[in-house]
Amino acid sequence: MGLIFTLLWLFHVCLEGVHCQGVYAPPTVRIVHSGKACNVEEERYTERVYTIREGETLELQCLVTGHPRPQIRWTKTAGSASDRFQDSSVFNETLRISRIQRHQGGRYYCKADNGLGSPAIKSIRVDVYYLDDPIVTVHQSIGEAKEQFYYERTVFLRCVANSNPPVRYSWRRGREFLSQGSDKGVEIYEPFFTQGETKILKLKNLRPQDYANYSCVASVRNVCGIADKNVRFSLSNRTASPTIKLLVEDPIVVNPGETVTLVCVTSGGEPAPTLTWMRNGADELPKKSVLNGGTLTLPAVSIDEAGVFTCVASNNVGNPAKKTTTILVRGLRKGRFWITPDPYHNDDNIQIGREVKISCQVEATPPEELQFSWLKNGRPLRSSERMVITHTDPDASPGTTNLDIIDLKFTDFGTYTCVAALKNGGIPEISIDVNISSTTVPPELTVPRGKTPLVIQEGETVEMQCLVSGKPKPIILWSRADKEAPMPDGAMETESYDGVLRIVNVSREMTGTYRCATSQYNGFNVKPREALIELVVQYPPVVEPVYTEVRQGLGRAFSLNCRLLRAHPSRVLKYEWKLGSRLLTVGQFNEQGDDTDYHVRALNREGYGEYTCDITNEAGAGRCTFLVTGKAFAPEFYYDTYGALWQNKPRVYGFKLQWTQMNPNSVDRIVAYRVGYIKIGESEWWKKDISMGAVIQKGELITYNLTELIKPEDYLVRLTPITLLGEGDSTDRIIRYSAPVNPHLREFQCGFEDEAVCMFSQDKTDNFDWTRHSAATRDTKYTPNTGPSSDRAGSKQGFYMYIETSRPRLEGDKARLFTPTFDVGSKSAYGTATANPTYCFAFYYHMYGKHIGALNVYLRQKGQTVTDTLAWSLAGNQGDRWRQAKVSIHPNISFQMAVEGVRGSGIEGDIAIDDVTIEEGECKDPPPNNLRSLTPPIAPHIWQLCFTLTLVLFGHQR
């Protein structure tokens, strides 16, 4: 008995799954192009390639189906990071790149996702074609050069051009075309390491006739309309590589603010060389520099503009000539000192009778001009047996001078001054004073009482202080002691002259231990003194959700949950729930709890509004906000309607608007929809309310026909659901007018929504006609148990074509319906000839009733004679559902499709068709006759799950 109940429940769940699926469908995607393509190689086993010329406009469109409307995202691979749409993605159906460049080639992906099933992904490789101007360079054979460049006997002319696809080269001498073997003195080849990129013309045993005008022609065979490009070079007995002279000294030493002029002149070379300047090996020169031919002027030069300047001469003959000079801007920087106690005793203090060294360091440019002098109490000091003055080698390290005081005496106490200057003057001196006395003692670091740990609120300003004693006071270096992390200013160390580290707008990431340490500079050269300060940053609770919207109907129960993620201090004081300003409940967290709930047993009108939950600690509060509303969710427009736009009047058109309702059962029943539409660019809305009788089900397709839309205007349509509580969320859609269906296009589709039925026509020689109808106006009492109850999309307002088999129809009577006449295209969409065109004819049929006759499809070709060929046929009752049929046809002249309905043995034999399409190409996976229906879409995995679970249950029973 338990097995029976289980099976009944399982069957109910399966039916619910199928019922809720409705018209919801996972996405499909395909990529089409509408830009200036040179060539598109259609789907192959490996990839699809789109070829475009550099500088043209790339336009790719991602065509999607699926409901709800899928979100589209374009991405790119096989490019550098900077090429990836500025490190972002394009969320549009159309990807457009104006004036595309070569680096923008690569594989582009279109991804469509609507939350149902797996995302649909298609890709296309974009190949950008280009041809740069070729360059000819001339070289001599190594080891044969003499004083004059072209007295040697072998010459190489190398031609190079960047291109895609690979370039083909050809050489001419004057008007003579040169090829391998055409002249014994000429050899043409490609180096192995540059095949396809370089073509070399080798002139062996140089002859008088080899002095001529040579042309290299680079060609990509006119692909994408790219014309050939050529370059000309004149070879003569005067041809020579460049030589240059610099009319300046090396190095050039100047004071800041002076103007420097560098002059470079050519002393040889044919053709005439071109001159360029570089700084420090790069092409970028100082911003203020002025370049006039080979003369480079630097006005008001600064220390930052100093460097190595190179003049380069090139004429594509031999190697470029280079000459270099260095500009040195005189200056003194970074004066520092340190005191070293007697190194022979384990004591950091200065003591009478022992040695002490004073060191002074300055960075100088040029270093060889640096000179030091020492003063004691303002008077010059000379080196002696007890006062030893030494200087380090400036080429080995920054300029340093040392004063060694041997056997320190009381009379040696005083102020010692280190003076740094440049020999030729013009630059201010640097003076550093060092006091040696009984009060000169090494430093000590301490942290003031109560200054560690420091507890501070996030966002405030904190000052950490290390007190430094001793004389002189050194520079203090601050760093992070607990992690390899930079300081707030981004550096690994921060200098402080007063021992204070000030941090503005403290963040929680700055929590940790900070180290202050003495520097050897401007102090004692002893082991650094250190102290530690702990910083504790308190911050309010971080909670989730910060904001969420809850939609509920009246009388329903629901719960709200606010969760604590982190806080410091982690001990939370309390939580507080409110509705608006009204207090609902308060409480405290226990040691294990990290969330709080608020329950509503039965929602009333006063229960709508904004609920807040504040979780509080010493640093402040974190807030969860819940907006509880009875507003209906937004409708979901259905974009996959066949033949949505129809035209039955000269000046107006109609549009079949279809949609489903998102989560219709989440709130109170939707009683109506407000449809508003407006011409694009205007301000006056037209609005109408559409009443909804029955309860709307999830996945149910709703249809409303917009009529009297003015050609060729586009319209913005706004759809708003209405409940007893008022309006819900709106959804917008733009309807764009398109011209009437042209029978010569690649794709034809018709849903029979317009009275003109897409130029279908009735056969005047048959027994009766097909009828355009909708289920909403069909009289089911007259012909029970036959015919469809909705159109193919599931809408009772939608139209279809059907044959009425009631009296006076007789068994065997036929009704024929013809499509428009289609011309067989001589070319594909990309300009390539199509020898044997193939089309896919697809349609949906409904054959329900015990007296169903037959449905036949014929291919009618119109040549000198009209021939009808049976393409598809089906007979008998197929069940009360729509099914799809597809058949590939191969016409070779203009053609029509004829759909023939044959009356069966009784009145319960109505046959209907809907959503007819004709597309270029073979049918993909044509469904076999009488196997399945595609409308409404049924999730196959639900049936598979049900079947599997049933087998499992039977297995357990055994």
N, C-alpha and C positions, 0 to 999 in steps of 0.2 A: 504493500500500500504506500509505503514511503517513497518507493521508486516512482509510482504514478504521480504523486504530488510534486516530486522533484522535477519530473519531465514536464508537467504542466507549468511550473514556475519557469523552467528553462525556456519553454516555448514562448511564454509571455515576454521574457527578457529579449529574446530574439526579435519578436515582433516590434517591441519598443525600439530596438536599435534600428530596424529597417524604417520604422515610421518616422523617427527623428532625423534620419539622414536627409530625406526630402531632396531638394535640389542642391544641397551642399555637395561639393566635389573638390578633390585636391587639384592643385594647379597643373596646368600644362603650359609649355612655352615654346615659341619658335622665334628666330631672329630673321628679320628682313632688313633690307637696306633701301635708303632713299637718297643717299648722297651721290657724289660724282665718282662712281666706281669705274675703274678701267676694265675689270674682269672679276667675276665671281665664279669660283669653282664649286659646283654644287656638292651636296653631301657625298663624301667618299668614306672609305673604311676608316680613315685616320682623322681627318679634320676638314673643316670648311674654311676656305681662304678667300679673303676679300682684298683685292688689290686696288690701291689708290695712289694718285700722284701727289708728291709733296706739295703743300700749299693749297690743295683742294679742301673741300669740306667733307668730313666724315660724319655720316648720319646713320645710325643703326637704331632700329626700332624693335622692341621686345613685345611681341604679341602674346598675350596670355589669355587663358580661360581658367575657370574655376570660380567657386562661390563659397564664402565671401570673396570679394575682389582681392586678388593676391597683391601683396606688397612687392615691388620690383626694386632690385638693387643691381647696379652695374659695378663690376670690379675688373681689375686688369692685373696680369702677371707678365713675367718676362720683361720687366722694365725696372729702372732704378726706383728707389723710394720716392724721389721727387716727381716721378712720372705718374704716380698713382692718384691722379685727380687731386693733387695737392693734399696727399695723405688722407683723403676721405673717399667716400663712395658717392655715386650718382643714383639718387632715388627717383628716377623718372623712367617712363616708358621709352623715351627717346634719348639716346646718347649722341650729342652733337659736339664735334671738335672742329672749330673753324681754323683754316690754314694749318692743317696737320703737318707736323714735323717728323723727321725720320726716327727720332728717339721715342716717338709715341706709337710706333708699331708694336705689335705683340698680340697676345691672346686676350680677348675681352670675354667676360662671363656675364650672362644675365641670369639672375636667380629670382625665382618667384616663390613666395611663401604665403600661405593663408592659414597656417596652423593645422591643416588637414593633411595627414600623410607626410611623406617626405617632400622637401622643397624640390621644385623643378628647376633644372640647371641646363642651359645650353651655352655653347661657346662658339666663337668665330675668331680666326686669326686674321689680323689686319697686317697686310704687307705694304709698306710705304715705298714707292719707287721714286728714284731721284738720280740725277747725273750731275756731278760737279764739273767745273771747268778743268780740263787736263793741264798738267804741269810737265814741262820737259826740263830735265837736268842733264848736264853734260859732264862726263868724267873721263879721265885718261887712264890708261892701263898702268897698274902699279909696277914700278921699277923701270919704266921707259921714259920718265919725264926728264926733260932737259931744262936749260935755263928759260927758254920760251915754251909756253904751255903746249902749243900745237906743232912743235917740231918733231914730237914723237909720232909713232906710226899707227897706233890703234886708238880709236875714239869710241866711247859708248854714249848713245843718246837714250836716256831712260824716260819713258812716258808713264805717268801715274794719274789716275782719276778715281775718286770715290764714287761708287754707284751701287744701286740695287735695281734690277738684277745685275749679275756680273757684266762688266763692260767688255766690249770687243774693240781691239785697236787695229788701226791700219796706218801705214806710213806712206808718205809721198815725198819725192825729191823733185822740187819744182812741180811740174804737172805729171811726172812719171810715178805710177803706182809701183811700190816696192813690195816684193814678196820673197819668201825664202826660196833661193835658187835662181831668182831672176837676174842676179848680178853676183858674180863670183867674189866681188869685194865687199859684199853686204851679207850679214847674217842677222836674222830676226829670231828672238827667242824670249821665253819667259823664265825668270829664275825659279828654281824649284821651290824656294821658300816663300814666293809671292805669286804663285800661279793664279792667273785670273785677275790680278791686281796691278801688274806691271808688265810693260812690253819694252824690250830693249832692242835698239837698232845698233848693231856693232859694225863699224867701218874699219875693215882690216887693211893694213898696209895703205895708209891714207894717200889718195891720188888727187890730182888737180881737180878732176870732175866731182870729187866729194865735197869741195867747197861750194855749197849751194844753200838754197832755202829748203828747209825740211818742215813738213806738216805732220802732226800726229792727230788722227781723227778718232775720237772716242764715241762709241755707239752702243745703245741698248736696244737697237733694232726697232726703234719708234714705238716701243710699248708705252701705253698710257699717253701717246702723243708726244713723248719726250724726244726732241730733235737732237741730232748729232752735234757734238761740240768739238772744236779743233783748236790747236795751238800751233804757232809758227815759230821756228827758230832758224836764224841765219848763221851758218857756220862758215867762217873765213879764216885766213891765216893770221888775222888779228885777234881772234877769239882767245880770251884769257880769263883766268879766275881773278877775283878782286883782291886788291891790296889797299891798305889804309894806313893813315898816320894820325896820331893824337897830338894836337898842338898844345898840350898841357903837361904839367909835372905829375909825378906819381910818387908819393901821395900828395894830395892838395890839402894843406892845413889852413883852416880859416877860423875866425871868431864867429860866434853866433850873431845873426843879423846881417852878415855880409852877403853879397851877391856872388855866386859862383857861375862861371861860364865854361863849359866843356866844348871844345871844337874838335870835330872829327872830319877828315877830308880823305877822298879817294886818291890813291897814287897810281892806280892801274886797274885794268879789268875791261873786257869787252864781251857782251853789251855793258853799258854804263851801270854800275852797281847801285842798289838802293841802300840807304843808311837808316838804321834804327838804333835806339838806345834801350838798355835794360838796367834794372837796379837789383842787386843781390840775386841775379839769376832769373828774375821774373820780369814779365813785360810791364808791370804796373810801375809808373814813375810817381814821384811826389805830386800832389794835387796842384801845387802852385807852379810847377815846372812849365817852361815854355820851350817848345821844340820847333826849330826852323831848319829843315834839312838835316845836316849833320851837326848843328849847333844846339846844345842843350843848356838852357839858362835856369838857375835855381835862385830866385830872389829871396832875400832875407832868410837864409838857410838856418835851420834849427838842428839841435843835436839828434832828434828823431829822424831827420832826413839824411843823415850821414850814411855811408855804405859804399859798396863796390859797384861802380858804374861801368857798363860794357857797351862799346860801340860795335855793331854787327853790320857787315857789308855783304850783300848777296846779289848775284846775277844769274843763279842757277848753273853756273859753270864751276866745277870743282866744289870744294868745301867753302862755306862762308868764312870771311876773314873777321877776326875779333881782336880788339884791343881794349885793355882794361886799365882803369885808374881808381884810386880810392880817395874819397872825400872824408877827412877827419875834421870834426867840429870841436874845437878846444873847449874844455870844461872840467870842473871839479865837482864830485858828488860823494854823498854818503860818508861824511867824516865821523869816525867812531874811535873809542879808546877802551883799554882795559888794563887793569893793574894785576900783576902776577907776584904774589909773595915769594919768599925764598923757597925755591923748589927742593932744596936739600934738607929741609926740616918739615916734619909733618904738622904744620901749623898754618892756618889760613890768615893769621893776623900779621900786621906789619910790626916789626920789633927793631929797636935800636941794636946796632951791631950786626944785623943780618942784611941780606941782599933784597932789593925790590926792583921790579922792572915795570916801566910804563911803556905801553905800546900804543901807537897811533896809526890808523889806517884810512886812506882816502883813495877813491877811484878817480883816475885822471885820463884825459884824452888830449894829446897823445901821451902815453905813459912815460916815454923817455924825457919829456920836459918837466916831469914832476920833481920838485925839490922841497926838502923839509928843513926847517930850522927850529931850534928850541929856545925858550925863554924861561928864566926863573925869576918870579916876582917882577916880570916886565923887562928884565935885562937879558941880553943875549947870553946863551950858554954854549960853551965849547966842550968838545970831547976831551976827557982827561983820564988819569988812571982810575979814579973812583967814579967819574961820570962818563960812562962809555956810550957813545951814540953810534948806532949802526942802522943801515938801510937794507931792505930786501931787494932782490932783483925784480924790477917791475915786469920783466917778460915772463917770470915764473908765477907770480901772484900779484894781486892788487897791491899798490904801493903802500909799504908799511915801514915805519921808523920805530926804533926801540931806544929807550933811555934806561941803561942799567946803572942803578945807584948801589955801589959796593960798600959794605960796612957802613950802614946807615947811621948817621949822627943826628943829634938834636938840631944842629945848624942846617941840616938838609931839609928840614920841614919848610914848606912853602907851597906856592902855586906854580906849577909847571905848565907851560903853554907850548903846544905843538902847532906850528904854522906850516900849512901846505900852500904852495904857489906853483905857477908855471913859469918857466925861465923867461919867455919873451913877453910876459905881462899881458895886459888886456883883459884878464879874467880876475874877478875878486878872489882874494885869499880866503882860506878856511882856517880858523883858529879854534883849538880845542883846549880848554883849561882843565887841569887835573890837580886837586889839592891833596898834598901828602902832609899829614900831621898826626898828632896823637889820637885825634878823633876819627881818623880814617880807619874804618873797621869793615870787615866783610858783612854782607847782608844777611838778614834773617827774615823769614816770612811767617806770619801768623794770621789767623782768621779771627776777626772780632767776635767777642762772646755773643751768642744768640744769632749769628749770621750763617750758621749751618746746622741742620738743614734749613733751607729757605722754602716756605710753603706759599704759593702764589696762585691766583686765579688766572685761568687762560684768558689771553687778551690784554692783560695788564703789563706794566713795565717793571722790570726787576733790575737791581744793581747788586752785583756780587763784588765783594771787596776783600783784597788781601793786603794787610798792613805790612809794609816793608821798612825795616830799620837798617841802620848802617849808613856809612858815608864813603863814597857817593852812592846814591840810590840808582840801581840798574833799571833797565827796561824790563817789564814784566811780560811774560809770554803766557797766554791763555790757550787751553786746548781741552778736548773731551777726554776724560780719563777712563770712561767705562766702555767706550766703543770707538771703532775706527770710523768716525763720522766727522764731517766738517763743522766748523763753528757757524753760528747764525748768518754771518756775512759770506759764507761759502768757502772761506779759507780754512786750512787745517790748523793754523795758528793765528792768533790775533795779538798785536802788540798793545801794551798799555803803559803810559808813562806815570800814571798816578795809582796803579794797582786796582783800578775799578773797571769792571766789565758791565756795560749797560746794554740790556736787550729790551727792545720795544716790541709790543704785541706778541707776548710769549705764547707759543703753541704747545700742545701736549707732547709733540715729538721732541721737544727740548728738555724733557725730564731726563735727569741723569746726574753724573758726577763730573765736575769741572776741575781741572788742574791749573793752578797758577805756579809759575816757575821763574826764577831769576835768569836773565840772559847774561852772557859773559861781556856783552857790549855795555859800555858806559858804566862799568862796575868792576868787580873783582873777577879775575879769571880763576875761579875755584869751582868745585862741584856745585851744580845748581841746587838752590834751595827750593823746596816744593811745599805746597799746601793744597788741600782738597776741600771743595764745597759741594754739597749735595743740593740739587734743585728739584723740588717736587711741584709739579704743575697740576692743580686741581681743575677738573672740568665737569660740566653738568652731565647727567645721564644721556647716553645716546640710545634712542629707542626706535622701534619700528612697529607698525608703519607710521611714517611721518604724516602722510595724508592718504586717505583712501575713501572711496565712495561706495556706499552700501545702498542697494536698491531693494525695497521690500514693499509688499502689498499689505493692506490693512488686515489686522487680526493675526498676523503671522509672528512666530517666535524666531529670535535670532540672538547671536552672541557677538560681542566685540572683544578683541584681545589686543592688549598692548604689551610688548615684549621689551625687556631691558637687554641691551647688547653689551654695553660697557660704561663705566663711570669711575671717577676717582675724586674723593674716596669711594671705594666700592660699597661701603655701607650706605644704603639708601634709607632716608628717613621715613618717607611715606609716599603713597599714591593717592590721587584725588580725581574722581570722575565727575564731570559736569555735562549738563545739556544746556547749551547756551550759557547763561549766568546762574542757572539753578544747580545747586550742589546735589549730587545723587548719592555718592558714597565715598568714604575715605578709609584708609587702612595702611598697614605697614607690611613690608616684605619680611618673610622669615629667612633663615640662613640659606635654605636650599632654593627658595623661589626666585624666579627671574621674569615672571610675567603676571598679569592681572587680567581678569575677565569681568565684563559686565553683561548681564543677561536681560533680555526683554522677552517677557512671556507672550504678550499679545500686543502688537503695535496698534496704537490709535493715532488719530490726527495730531494730537499734541506731542506725540513721540517723534515726529519728523523734525529734523534740524541738525545742528552741529554738536556732536559729542566730542568731548576732550578728556584725555587722561594725562595728568601731569605727574611725572615721577621725579622726586626732588631729593637732592643731597645738599651738602654744604655749599657747593659751587653754583647751584642753580637748579633749574628744572628742564627736563626733556618732555616734549609733548607729542602724544599721538592724537591725530584728529580724524574723526569719522563723520562724513556727511551722509546722514540717512535720509533718503528721499524716495518718493513714490513715482518719480519721473520714469517714463518708459525709455528703454534703450533706443539707440538710433536704428532706423531701418537700414537694410543692406541692399543696395541696388544690385540687380541681376544684369550683368553685362553681356551674357552669352545668348541673348534672345536672337533667334533667326528672323531675319526680315523685319527688324524692329521699326524701320522707317518705311512708310508707304506714301504714295502720291496718287490721289484720285481726282484732283482738281488742278486747274492750270496754275493757280497762284498760291495755293496752300498745300501743306503736307501734314501727315499725322505721324505719331510716334507711339509705339507700344511700350509703355513704362512698366517694368516688372521689378518686384522686390520681395525679400523675405524680412521677417522681423527678428532682430537679435534678442535672444532670451525673452520670448513673449510671456512666459509664465513667471518671471521674476517679480513682476509688479501686478497691480490690478488689471483687469481686462481692458484691452484697447478697444474703444468704442468707435473710433473714427481716425482717419488720416486727413491732414490738411495738405493739399497739393498746391504749391505756388510756383509760378514760373514768370520769367521776365526776359525781355530781349537783352542780349549782351550790349552793354553801353547805355541802357536806359534805366529809369528809376521807378517806373510804375509796375507794380506787381499785379498779377491776376491770381486769385486764390479761390479754392473750392474745397469743401469738406466732403469726404467720402465715408459714409457710414459702414461699419463692420457689424454684420449680424451675429455670426457664430464666433466662438472662441478661436483665436488664431493659434495654429499649432507651429511648433518649431520646424523649420524647413518648408513650410507651406509657401507656395509661390502666389503672390498677389499681383493682379494685372489691372492697369488703368490706361485707357487710350487717350492720349492728348491729340486733339484735333484742331483744325483751323490755325496751325502754325504758319506764319508768313514765310514764303520762299524769298531769298535764300538765307534768312536770318538764323543765327544760333541763339539758343536759349539756356538760361540757368534755371534748373528745376530744384526746388527745395521741398522735401517731404518730412512732415512732422507727425508723429503718433500722438494721439490724444486719449487720456484716460479720464476717469471721473475727477481726478485730482488736478487735471490741467494738461498742458503740453509737455511732451517729452523732448528728447534730443533730436535735432534735425540732421538730415543728410542732404548734401548738395551733389548735383551732377550736371554736367554741361552736355546738351544735345546739339550736335553739329549737323547741319544740313549737308546732304550729299546728293549729287546729281542722280537722275534715274539710272537704273541698271542698264549697262551697255552690254549687249550680247557678245561683244568681242573681247571682254576683259578676261583675265586669267581665272577669275572666280565668280560664280553666280550662286545666289542663295535666295530662297523665297519661303516665307512663313505664312503667306496668304492673308496677311493682316490688312492689305489694301484691297479696295474693291476691284482694282484693275488686275489683281492676282498676278503681278509681276510679268505681264504680257503673255501669260499662258492663254491658250485658245482651245475652244471646243472643236472636235471633229464633226463636220457637218454631214458626214455620211454614216454615222453610227446610229444606234437605236434610241439612246437618250443621253443626257448630259450629266456631268459632275456638278455638284452643288457646293457653294461656299457657305460654311455654317459655323456656329459656335455652340458649345454645350449649354450655355446659359439660355439660349432661345430654342433649343431642340425639344420637341414634344416626345418625351420618352414613353408616354402612354400609348402613342400610336404604333410604335415599333419597339416593344419591350425586348429585353435580353439580347440586344444587338447595338452596335455603334459605340463610339467612345463617350466617356463622361467628362472629358476635358481635352484641351489640345495637347500636343506633345510635351509642352513645358509644364503641364499640370494645371493650367489656368482655365477656368470655366468661361472667361471672357475672350480667350484667344480663339482664333479662327483656324479652320482646316478645310480640306476638300473631301467630299464623300459622295458615294452613290446611294441613293434611296431606292431600296428594292421592293417597296410596297407596290400594291396594284396601281396602275395597270401593267407594271413590268412583268415580263414572262421569263421563264428559265432560258438562259443562253443569251439574253439581251446584253449588248455591249455598250459601254460608254468610254470614249477616248478623250484624253486631255493631252495637248501638245505644249512642250516648252517653246520659248522663242527659238529662232534659228541662230545657230552659232557658226561663225567662220573659223576654219582651222587655221591657226596662226602659223605663219611661215618662219617666225623667229621666236626664241624664248625671250624672257624678260631681260636677259642680259645681252641680247644681240646675237646669240649664236643660233645657227639654223637648226630646226628640228625636223628630221626626216620622217619619223613615224610618230606623230603626236598621240599621246595617251591622256585620257581624262577619266576621272572618277565620278560616277553618277551615284549619289547617295540620297536616301529619303527614309522617312519613318512611315510605317504602315500600321493600321489597326484592323484586324480581321477577326471579329468576335460575333458569334451566332451559329446556331446549328444548321443554317441554310447557306453558309458562306460558299460562294462560287470560286472564282479565281481572280488573281491580280497578275497582270502581265506587263512587262516593260520591253519596248522595242526601240532599236536604234534606226532612225529614218535618215538616210543619206540622200542628198538632193544633187544629183548630177544631171546628165542628159535624161536619165530616167530616175524615178523615185523608188528606192528599195527599202524595205522594212526587214530588219533582222531581230529575232527574239534574243534579248539579252538577259532576261531574268523572269522567273515565273514561280508562283506559289498558289496553292489551292487548299481549301478547307479551313476549319475553325482553328485559330492560333491563340485563343484566350483573350481575356479582357485586359489587354495591356498594349502599349506602343512598343514596336520593335524597329530596329534599324536594318536596312539593307544597303549594301554597297556593291557596285559592279564596275569593273574597268572596261572601258570601251576604246576602240582604236579607229576613229573615223579618218578618212583621207580627203574628204570634201566637206562642204557645209552640211550641218546635220541638225536634227531635232531629236528629242526623246519623247516617246509616246507612252503614256500610262493608261492601261486598259483595264477597266473593271468589268467582270462578267457576272451576271446575276445567277444565283444558285436556284435551288428547288423551292424556296419559300421566301416569306417576307423577313425572316430573321437572318438577313444576309448582308447588312450594310458594311461597306468597306470604306476606309478613310485613309488619306495620306496627309503628311505635314512635313515642313522643314526640308525642302528639296535643295540640294546643293550640287553644283558641278565645278570641279577643280581640276587644274592641270596635274598630271602625274598619275602613277598607279595608285589604286586604293591601298591603304595601309591596314592590314589585319581586318579584311572584310568579315563581318560576323556571318556565320552559317545561318541558313534559313531556319526559323522556328526553334531557336535555342534560348534566346534571352532578350530582355528589354533593357534599353538604356535610360528610360524615363519612367518614374523618377529614379535617379541613381541609387542603387542599392549597394551598401557596403558588403562586398563578398566576404570579408574577414569575419563578419558577424555570423553568417551562415556556417563558415568553416568552424568557428568556435563552437557554435551550437552542436554541430555534428560530432565534433571531437569530444565534447563534454558528455554527450549522450552515450558514445561508445565506452567512455571511462566509467560511467554509472553502471551500464550493463555488466562491464567487467567486474566491478566490485560486488554486484549482486551474485555473480557466479561464485 
